[in-house]
């Protein structure tokens, strides 16, 4: 099994060390370790229910681990207090699985919402920033529309604009193409990649679009039953002989006993 490098230096944006989380008797994350390089896209994949979204919620502190450490920009924030966490959260932008746009306000008002709630910027300054972010995601002229008046792909773009409105250093994306027509998935992937490269963002992407998402990924983490089974570059992961991963990649039902036996045999 590949393991993530432990590097507290400037090349690592997020360093997760032996992260464990339980809900009652169920261990959802079991000693998970991996590192997200600065200025790169790290993609987390794995079967449904393996703990991907729970892991992402730990990275932006919506959940706290039972044990293990989370290091952001070289700073251990696992036990940080509320005020310190709010400061660290300012480094993050979050794109939720369903977009999470408010239906009762316009696209522009949705994008502006974090600035209205958490800053003292003037209306003019906020309007200018909103216009810039909407243009950056290809939504010029859509600001006055309501979410119900635009397509699913446009809603994803609006949600991305909102995630970027406060110029974060780190972008977290939870299955950003969920519910989209397959023909639109590639467009959203390329938008994410282009935005990430243009702004120099460090991104963590949870995705079920395998293997398409590998085209925009720099690192891939394969989570299985709450454990980090594989981690590495796209080439390392896609060339891995691990039969659990090969079955997942092929969309086949995983026979765990057989997969473990084959992987053990190859490792000898």
Steps between C-alpha positions, in 0.01 A plus 500: 500500500632845407522756775506877481822691562522676833629847419431802715684728257369760265426249223205352694170687542317234704664216692271239656659260748335184636153655495237285672129570539227281645125539508385279785646152446580566133849614401448719192859621465776268616848656542482690171821675392566699184645832388360757256778681311478875471369626166380156390174302481474200730203279413340259745319203346346183634177299522184656641504509878878474531530830692593751226258776599563443871870547433433823312291630790801452727717708269277805541430424868131424474598185688775435754701175504506256789877475450768602253622838381411754229772743394414800280790698348736344753279589798341225709138612542350176631432643845457862396241712677197660338660834414810335358287264292306792355829653392615174339162453329563829324760317291236260366237516231239224495295368210227275638368192323161649410631854452295620801377816328214689665193478276341821627782737397672570171823345376688823573355514852603137556856575396507816713359329810834422676620857453172649622501281810867513597652824370443873514558559131279757333222396264704631209807297600291185544327551165837539329638180656184308410520616141866392482430153638196444278709598199776264612260203485328608180179637649507859379145630480351225717521684832140622499355156439381263772659155535181336368536702178843363406622154407662251736841569350454874549395440860828317559687794349314741727583287804866500395493880467362522854773267628761731346347832603735558795813391309578180692835321490346154526193374312298201618257341253252229596394308185452821297351323197224312683172518309652632179452354155814300403564742215537786752732317739811566292417870474477535880822301544686731263350806669627374836845424360527832319387694807735308728801562274417863430465586869771262626256325734561188702192284441352185652235339282268216598373334184319197359593584140761229458715493293403833335596705804858373482553729200495804729660341808858526624466255789243226561396347832301174493291463814348162581305412813631810674866420429739666260580202283694680227651846463728640232526668165242420233753278322588312819137439588374403156789257454454341843437124492279525809197287409267690732576815305490322163150370580386845610644658185318251281171560682488140616369371830797456728564145623714607793643161592606432143638852453705479818636158404605619154657820632692304766625254242629782277671666794709192577 
